[in-house]
Amino acid sequence: MKRLSIYLMAGKKTPELAAAAVAGGADLLELGFPFSDPLADGPVIRLAGERALAEGMRTQACLDCLAETLWSAQRAGRMPDEDAYLERIRERIRRSSRH
């Protein structure tokens, strides 16, 4: 079975883009966190990371973006709630947002 996988760099528009991707049929979303020394990334992902860093995406902002992206994707109606991996991520986000 073929699956459609979408890669998005964490950024201010990511939750909206993720919801559109899911509504358009994405089966998997991969969310990238930008970092300042992306040696193994290709030019497109490097540029996306540079743009995300320039707009202020740091660790907490990326975690907040991840949380909002999960909720947006779920509202679009196609992301699994019961996946144990996602539940572990959600718990870490909940813990980090309490601080």
Backbone as CSV, one residue per row, in Angstrom:
resi,resn,N_x,N_y,N_z,CA_x,CA_y,CA_z,C_x,C_y,C_z
1,MET,0.837,-1.177,0.000,0.000,0.000,0.000,0.883,1.242,0.000
2,LYS,0.596,2.177,-0.865,1.346,3.426,-0.925,0.774,4.423,0.071
3,ARG,1.674,5.234,0.615,1.287,6.270,1.569,1.865,7.602,1.097
4,LEU,1.141,8.669,1.371,1.626,10.009,1.059,2.207,10.611,2.329
5,SER,3.501,10.895,2.291,4.207,11.473,3.427,4.594,12.908,3.098
6,ILE,4.293,13.826,4.022,4.562,15.247,3.816,5.547,15.723,4.887
7,TYR,6.591,16.416,4.450,7.569,17.007,5.371,7.306,18.503,5.456
8,LEU,7.182,18.999,6.681,7.018,20.438,6.911,8.032,20.890,7.954
9,MET,8.661,22.008,7.712,9.544,22.608,8.704,8.665,23.381,9.690
10,ALA,8.959,23.247,10.974,8.196,23.971,11.988,8.277,25.469,11.715
11,GLY,7.123,26.091,11.677,7.055,27.527,11.419,5.670,28.046,11.746
12,LYS,5.492,29.316,11.601,4.222,29.942,11.982,3.040,29.438,11.158
13,LYS,3.258,29.065,9.909,2.173,28.601,9.041,2.013,27.078,9.043
14,THR,2.858,26.374,9.768,2.852,24.910,9.725,1.515,24.283,10.114
15,PRO,0.860,24.697,11.205,-0.424,24.059,11.535,-1.456,24.172,10.406
16,GLU,-1.520,25.334,9.786,-2.454,25.545,8.670,-2.067,24.667,7.471
17,LEU,-0.777,24.603,7.173,-0.305,23.769,6.062,-0.546,22.295,6.342
18,ALA,-0.348,21.878,7.586,-0.568,20.479,7.961,-2.032,20.094,7.795
19,ALA,-2.924,20.954,8.238,-4.356,20.671,8.097,-4.723,20.535,6.619
20,ALA,-4.163,21.399,5.775,-4.430,21.329,4.340,-3.865,20.035,3.746
21,ALA,-2.674,19.642,4.209,-2.066,18.405,3.709,-2.904,17.192,4.087
22,VAL,-3.371,17.165,5.327,-4.197,16.046,5.785,-5.520,16.031,5.028
23,ALA,-6.145,17.188,4.883,-7.397,17.266,4.129,-7.191,16.830,2.676
24,GLY,-5.980,17.053,2.159,-5.668,16.669,0.790,-5.243,15.224,0.622
25,GLY,-5.181,14.483,1.736,-4.891,13.052,1.627,-3.584,12.577,2.227
26,ALA,-2.849,13.429,2.925,-1.587,12.991,3.531,-1.848,11.903,4.563
27,ASP,-1.031,10.870,4.533,-1.123,9.778,5.500,-0.154,9.960,6.653
28,LEU,0.906,10.709,6.415,1.940,10.895,7.413,2.471,12.312,7.308
29,LEU,2.631,12.961,8.448,3.253,14.278,8.498,4.562,14.164,9.254
30,GLU,5.610,14.697,8.674,6.897,14.771,9.364,7.176,16.245,9.608
31,LEU,7.416,16.578,10.859,7.653,17.974,11.224,9.116,18.148,11.578
32,GLY,9.819,19.002,10.827,11.226,19.255,11.074,11.420,20.408,12.046
33,PHE,12.392,20.263,12.929,12.786,21.334,13.836,14.068,21.937,13.273
34,PRO,14.109,23.257,13.064,15.303,23.864,12.484,16.464,23.878,13.470
35,PHE,17.664,23.793,12.923,18.857,23.952,13.753,19.910,24.671,12.935
36,SER,20.862,25.228,13.618,21.776,26.166,12.974,22.871,25.531,12.126
37,ASP,23.083,24.226,12.227,24.174,23.588,11.491,23.691,22.321,10.785
38,PRO,22.828,22.452,9.777,22.219,21.287,9.120,23.121,20.650,8.056
39,LEU,24.171,20.002,8.473,25.152,19.461,7.527,24.584,18.411,6.579
40,ALA,23.693,17.557,7.050,23.204,16.454,6.224,21.972,16.820,5.394
41,ASP,21.398,17.994,5.614,20.196,18.382,4.881,20.537,18.919,3.504
42,GLY,19.602,18.716,2.591,19.744,19.266,1.251,19.407,20.752,1.250
43,PRO,19.554,21.401,0.091,19.379,22.852,0.021,17.965,23.333,0.361
44,VAL,16.942,22.578,0.018,15.568,23.015,0.284,15.286,22.995,1.780
45,ILE,15.660,21.923,2.462,15.426,21.818,3.904,16.321,22.810,4.651
46,ARG,17.547,22.995,4.174,18.429,24.009,4.801,17.802,25.392,4.731
47,LEU,17.282,25.755,3.568,16.651,27.062,3.404,15.412,27.179,4.288
48,ALA,14.614,26.133,4.355,13.423,26.159,5.214,13.829,26.335,6.678
49,GLY,14.899,25.661,7.093,15.397,25.813,8.457,15.886,27.217,8.734
50,GLU,16.601,27.795,7.784,17.087,29.176,7.941,15.914,30.146,8.081
51,ARG,14.885,29.940,7.269,13.707,30.813,7.345,13.001,30.654,8.693
52,ALA,12.870,29.412,9.148,12.207,29.162,10.431,12.986,29.808,11.572
53,LEU,14.302,29.673,11.564,15.114,30.307,12.606,14.979,31.822,12.554
54,ALA,14.943,32.369,11.345,14.814,33.820,11.190,13.475,34.336,11.719
55,GLU,12.440,33.490,11.669,11.141,33.931,12.201,10.971,33.569,13.671
56,GLY,12.056,33.117,14.318,12.031,32.920,15.764,11.706,31.531,16.242
57,MET,11.761,30.554,15.367,11.437,29.187,15.779,12.607,28.598,16.572
58,ARG,12.409,28.515,17.873,13.372,27.875,18.776,12.677,26.673,19.400
59,THR,13.304,25.978,20.304,12.776,24.710,20.816,11.344,24.836,21.322
60,GLN,11.067,25.773,22.218,9.709,25.879,22.759,8.708,26.260,21.679
61,ALA,9.097,27.155,20.785,8.206,27.531,19.684,7.922,26.327,18.789
62,CYS,8.931,25.470,18.578,8.735,24.261,17.767,7.803,23.274,18.469
63,LEU,7.961,23.127,19.784,7.063,22.238,20.532,5.631,22.767,20.492
64,ASP,5.474,24.073,20.629,4.144,24.670,20.526,3.564,24.446,19.126
65,CYS,4.409,24.594,18.118,3.995,24.365,16.735,3.580,22.905,16.542
66,LEU,4.339,21.980,17.114,4.008,20.565,17.022,2.647,20.295,17.645
67,ALA,2.401,20.849,18.823,1.110,20.651,19.489,-0.032,21.188,18.623
68,GLU,0.119,22.401,18.120,-0.940,22.992,17.295,-1.106,22.221,15.988
69,THR,-0.012,21.723,15.431,-0.083,20.940,14.202,-0.852,19.648,14.435
70,LEU,-0.599,18.980,15.550,-1.347,17.760,15.878,-2.832,18.053,15.986
71,TRP,-3.183,19.118,16.696,-4.601,19.443,16.873,-5.229,19.819,15.527
72,SER,-4.523,20.586,14.711,-5.049,20.977,13.403,-5.278,19.764,12.509
73,ALA,-4.320,18.857,12.520,-4.441,17.645,11.703,-5.604,16.780,12.186
74,GLN,-5.766,16.686,13.495,-6.881,15.900,14.026,-8.216,16.537,13.663
75,ARG,-8.293,17.858,13.729,-9.541,18.540,13.349,-9.865,18.288,11.883
76,ALA,-8.816,18.125,11.060,-9.036,17.815,9.647,-9.569,16.397,9.482
77,GLY,-9.454,15.590,10.556,-10.149,14.317,10.599,-9.429,13.078,10.137
78,ARG,-8.108,13.112,9.972,-7.463,11.922,9.436,-6.303,11.402,10.253
79,MET,-5.867,12.112,11.257,-4.713,11.643,12.023,-5.190,10.762,13.176
80,PRO,-4.499,9.643,13.416,-4.943,8.707,14.455,-4.709,9.235,15.861
81,ASP,-5.733,9.148,16.679,-5.641,9.541,18.078,-4.977,8.470,18.918
82,GLU,-5.176,7.214,18.536,-4.779,6.112,19.398,-3.313,5.697,19.250
83,ASP,-2.601,6.271,18.333,-1.208,5.882,18.112,-0.367,6.157,19.355
84,ALA,0.282,5.132,19.866,1.052,5.249,21.113,2.207,6.244,20.968
85,TYR,2.834,6.286,19.808,3.950,7.191,19.606,3.487,8.642,19.721
86,LEU,2.363,8.950,19.072,1.832,10.303,19.165,1.436,10.641,20.597
87,GLU,0.917,9.666,21.318,0.522,9.923,22.695,1.732,10.271,23.553
88,ARG,2.861,9.620,23.331,4.081,9.962,24.078,4.525,11.383,23.741
89,ILE,4.425,11.753,22.483,4.792,13.117,22.083,3.849,14.123,22.733
90,ARG,2.555,13.830,22.696,1.586,14.736,23.319,1.881,14.928,24.804
91,GLU,2.231,13.846,25.498,2.520,13.946,26.928,3.740,14.823,27.172
92,ARG,4.762,14.678,26.357,5.949,15.528,26.503,5.592,16.994,26.248
93,ILE,4.744,17.242,25.280,4.317,18.618,24.988,3.538,19.169,26.179
94,ARG,2.621,18.372,26.721,1.850,18.830,27.874,2.774,19.175,29.036
95,ARG,3.771,18.308,29.284,4.708,18.571,30.382,5.538,19.819,30.117
96,SER,6.004,19.991,28.874,6.853,21.142,28.578,6.058,22.440,28.609
97,SER,4.777,22.402,28.277,3.980,23.623,28.253,3.547,24.057,29.650
98,ARG,3.721,23.200,30.634,3.393,23.559,32.025,4.475,24.427,32.660
99,HIS,5.645,24.497,32.041,6.771,25.239,32.616,6.874,26.618,32.046
